[in-house]
Amino acid sequence: MLNFSRGRYEKAEELSADLSRIARDLDNPDVLLQAHHAAYPTRLVRGRLREAIEHIDGCLALYDEDRHAGHRHVYFGHDPAVCALTSPKFAFQKSVSA
């Protein structure tokens, strides 16, 4: 998140890829949830929308409100589902359906 907020998108992508690898190695869906959460903002701002949408969908597929509610307290006040649901993907879908 720090690299993303400082505009160091290449480093942010590198770290999100590392997080995805760690999640797979550990076979840990909670870490994978956060890997998706870390990955999609950078893809969005770099114009790689298809990849961003894949990570948004991956995040929402893994998210369980009861299980993951505490993540917002651990990860800088960010709830992965809230971030995903307020992403441009959903804004665009709402505007198209309106």
Protein Blocks (a to p, Z undefined) as FASTA:
>chain_A
ZZmmnopamlmmmmmmmmmmmmmmnopaklmmmmmmmmmmmmmmnopamlmmmmmmmmmm
mpcfklmmmmmmmngoiafklmmmmgmklmmmmmmmZZ
